[in-house]
Amino acid sequence: NIDSNPFKGMDPVFLTISRLRRQKLDESIAVSTDLLSRNAFDQQVWWVKCRALTNKNWIDDAEMEEEGLAEVLMDDNATSSLPRPGTSLNRPQTNANGPSPAVRPMSNSGRPMSGFARP
């Protein structure tokens, strides 16, 4: 009831916003409900009441995301500690004993051999 307002002369809309900011949500909802019973078209009071109801029923889902043992063990996106076969950079080269592919055989004149016979 706004008539029992201890702050005589204070705007009731400001009072409900002040109570919302101070997290006195039940008092803010009560004042907003009383104001809306007098004027149901006051959009700022509707906003304050909706905001107070939302804050009152807020569920902090940050703590709900804790992973259980099953999620940790069965995680499909986990990085494997062993590389996939054939993809490791530490694997031996297939042609480790032969000449490097970067070194091409040279002819007597110093030109690289192309593999084609010249006419």
C-alpha positions, 0 to 999 in steps of 0.5 A: 500500500502506497499510503504506508510509504515512509517517504512522504512526498517521494514519487512512488515510481522512483521509490520502486526503482530505488528498491529494485536497485537496492535488491529489495525485490519483494517491496519493489514488486508490491509497490509496482503492483499497487501502482499498476492497480491504479494505472495499468498503462504505465509502461515504466512501472511495468518494466520495473515490475518485470525486472524485479520479477526476473531478478527474483526468479533468476537462476545462476547457471554458471554453477550448473555447468560443472562437468561430471565424471561421465562427461570428462571420460566420454568427451568426444572433443578431447585431444588425444595424447597419442598422434593419429597413425601416419601424422606424427612429425617425429616419424622416420622418413620413408626414404631415410637411406636414399638421397634427398629428393631436394638433391637432383643428379647432375650431368657432367656439364653441371646441369641437372638431369631431366630424365629425358634422353636428348637427341 
